[in-house]
Structure formats: structure tokens, C-alpha cells
Amino acid sequence: MNQSELHKAFNNFKANDQLKRKLKIFLGIGCLGMLLLGGLILWVGFTAVQQVAQIGRDVNIKEQVENLTGGVRDIPAVVKVGCWEKVQSLMNIQVWLETPLSENITSLKDACFASDGK
């Protein structure tokens, strides 16, 4: 495209008032949308920072973090030694066909969750 064709296209654009009006509306809505989106991003960022700061100010959470080693004993053991082996053995479809569903689930629960009698 040479310079004379660009010049013709620019003159046609300048002469077409309806096209200029549509372009102005499009650019105005685009700028307004960008401002709203930027404001929304800033609002979400500030809200997230305030929420994290609020959690840090909570006294109960500070005590729980400081006493984490003492609280670990109260948490039930989710992963015991034989749990992973039991899960792998239950991945075989033949095990599910030969033994009842309740027996498989019970054996999986016994293998993976602590039953200290609490």
C-alpha cells in the first residue's frame, strides 16, 4: 500500500462523520471499561491484603501456630504405614468383585485412619 492510498483512506475517514462517531463511542466505552476493570483489580487486591492481615491479628490463630507441635498429637493420623499399600491393592478391580464393598471400605478405613479409641 503506497502513500497515496493511505492518504485517500484517511480523507474518506475524515469525511465520514458516522464512522468517526462510532469510533469515539467505541473508544469511550473501552476507556471506561479499562477504568472499571482497574478499579476492580485494586479493590480485590486491597481486600485480600486486609483479609490476610485480619487473620494474622487473630489471637487464637497466633496461639495455634505457636503451639503447633503440641497440637499435632491431637490430630488423627491420616497416613499410616500400610495405607498406601492398601490403596494400591484396592485399585485392582478383581478385589472389588471378590469381596463385598463394605469389607473393602472398612479395611481401607482401618489401614488409613488411626483408631486410637478416642
N, C-alpha and C positions, 0 to 999 in steps of 0.2 A: 504494500500500500504506500503510495507516494504522498508527498506533502499536499498536493492539490486535492486529493481525495479526502484527506483529513480535514482540510480547510472547508470543503463542501459539506462534510458531515457536521462539522462544528457550526456552520452557518444554518444548516437545516435544524439543528438542535436549538439554536438561539431563536429561530423563527417560530418554533412550535411551543406555544405557551402552555398547552395542556400537558405536554411531556415534562416541561420544567416544573409545573405544579405537582405532578405525580412524584417527581424526583425529590422535591422539597418535603412532601408528606412522608415519603419513604425514609429519607434521612432523619427527619424529626422523630418519627416513631422509633427508628433504630437507636438514636441517641438517648431517647427517653428509656428505652428498654435496657440499654447498657447502664444507665444511671441506676435504675431499679435493681438490676442484677448485681451491680457493685455494692449497693446498699445492703442487699440481702446477704451477700457474702460476708461483709463486715459485721452485720448483726449476728450471723451464725457463729463467726469466729469469736466475737466478744462473749456471746452466751456460753460457748463451750469453755472458754477460759474461766469465766465466772463459776461455772458448774464444777470444774476441776478444783478451783480454789475453795469452793464451799465444802467439797469432800475432804480436802486437806485440813480444814478448820474443825471438822467434826471430832470431838474428843474421843468418842467411842472407837472410831477408826484408828486414831493415834494409839490408843491403848492396845487394840488388837494387833497392830503392826509391831509394837514394842514387845508384846507377849506372844509373838507368833510361835516361838519354839515351845512354849508351854501349851499352846492350843493345838499343836499338831497331834498330840497324843489323843485328843478328844475326837479327832476326825476319823471316821471309819476307814479302814484300809481298803482302798478301791482296787488296787492291783496287788494280788498276792502272787506267789511264785508260780503256781500251776494255772493261773488264769489264761495266759496267752496260749499255752499248750491246749487247754480245753477249748478255747475259741477256734483254734486251728483244726482240732479234731471234729468240731461241730460243723465245719464248712463242707464236710463230705455229706452228700445227700443220702447216702446209704444209712448213716447213723440216724437220720430223721425218719427214715422209712422203717427201720427195725425196732426202734424204741419209741415209747409214747412221748408226745410233745411235753407233757407236764414233767416227765422224768428228765428230759434233756434240759429244760429250763431250770429245774431245781438243781441239777448238777452244775450248770453254768453259774447259777447264783451262789452255790456253795464254794465253787472254785474261785470266784472273783470278789465276793464281798465277805468282809470279816463277820463272823458270827461269834462275838465275844459274850453273848448272852445279855447285852445291855438293852 
